[in-house]
């Protein structure tokens, strides 16, 4: 297996491709697959990947059979929330866009990327890490220590920014 590495701005198109793989696996093929959002997101993703001290990180594994392609991606961000008893400093990690290219699955890529991201969170003082798990991915997360929480999450969509 190729080593896990931090994604660079040059990886941005592949990061977006694997994000689409993740979206398709959760929402069904073609869900939100418009190339327009990829083009609109590309400059932002490149800028986020270019900031090694920022609150966003993506860890990837290069595809062993396709030069220039990625086999796996894990992305996360550190957010601040007002502290509480079990997290007095308020640093919370959030994991998203865990994706493995379909032809590179079942090789430990997602686990290796997740372990690297969790180490990155620890170095940043994160006390808690949240994620949304698909049924297919839940065993991986459970093996890493994640547990379901009773979360009355709600969302308001304010439209495009």
N, C-alpha and C positions, 0 to 999 in steps of 0.2 A: 504494500500500500504506500502511495506517495505520502510524504509528510504533510501535516496540517500547517498552513501558513495564513498570515493575515492578508486579506484581500487588499489589492492596490487599486488606484483609479483606473488602471488599464483593464482590470477585471470587471468593470461596471456593466458592460453589455452581457457578460455571462452571468453576473449576479442577477440581472433582470430576467434573463432566460430561466434561471433556476427558480426565481421567485414565481414565474409563470407556471413552472412545473408544480410547485407547491400549491398555487391557487387552483390549478386544474385538478390536483389530487383531492382537494377538499370540496371544491364547488362543481366539479365536472369539467370535462374537456371543453375548451373554448370560452369558459367563463372569464370575462374581462380580458380577453386575449387581444384586444385592439393594440396594434403597434403604435397608435397615437400616444397612449399613456407611457409606453416604453420610451419613446422619443422625448416626451415631456419630462420624464423622471431621470433620464440619463445624466444631465448636468448636475442635478442635486446629488445623485448617488456618487458620482465622481468626486464631488466636493466633500461629501461625508467620508468617503474612503481615504481622502488625502489628508485628513486631520487626525493624526495618531493620538493626540491628547484629548480629542472630543469624546462625547458620551456615547458614540456609536462605533461598533466594530463588527466586522464580518470575517469569519474564518472559513477557509476553503481547502479543498484537496483538488489538485490538478487531475484531469481525466487521464488514465493510463494509456488509453487507446486513441485519443483524439487531441493532438497538440493544439494548445490554445483554448481548449474547452475545460470546463470545471466538472468534476464528478460529484462534488457535494458542497453545500453551503449551509452555514448557520450564521444568523445575524442577531445582534442584540443591542440594547441601549440601556444606559443607566439614567434613571429618573430620580428626582428629589421629591419626597413627600414629607410633610411635617411628621416628625418622629412620634413614636409611641413606645409602650413598654417593651415590646419585642424587637423594636428597631429604632432606638433613640436618635440615630443620626439621619434616618429617613432615606437612605440610599436603597433603591429598589431596582433590580435588574428585570428586564423584560426580553424574552426570547421570541423571535419570530423568523419566518422564512427559513425553516429547517427543510432542506430539500436535497434529494439525491437524484441524479440523472437516472432514468429508468434502467438503462443498461449497466449501471454501476451499483445497483442495490445489493444488499445482503453481504457486504464486504467490510462492515464496521466503520464506514466513512462518517455517517451521521454521528455515531457515538464518539469517534475521535474528535470531530469538530465541536460537539457539545462539551466534552471534557475540557477542551482548550478554552471555549467561551466561559465556562464556569470558573476556570482558573483566572481568566481576565477579570471577571466580576469580583472574585475574592481579592485580587490585588487592588481593586478600586474601592474596597471597603463595603461592598454590597452585602447586606444582611439577609435579603430575601430575593428570590427570583421567581417570576411569574411567567406562565406561558399558556397558550390554548393548545390542547392536544387533540389530534384526530384519534379515532379509535385504533387505527393502524399503528400510530406512533406511541400510544400510551404505554405499552410495555417497555419501550426504551426509556421513557422519562421516569417511569416507576422504578426501573433498575438503577437509575441515577439518584433516586431519593425523592422525586417529586410526588406529591400527594394531591388528590382532589380537594378542593376547598369549597365551602358553601359561599358562593359569590353571587350576589344579586346584581350582576353587571347590567348596565343599560347603556345605550348609545344614542346620541343625537348627531345626525349628519348635517353639517352646516353648508355642504356643497363644496365645489372646487375652490381651492385657495388661489 
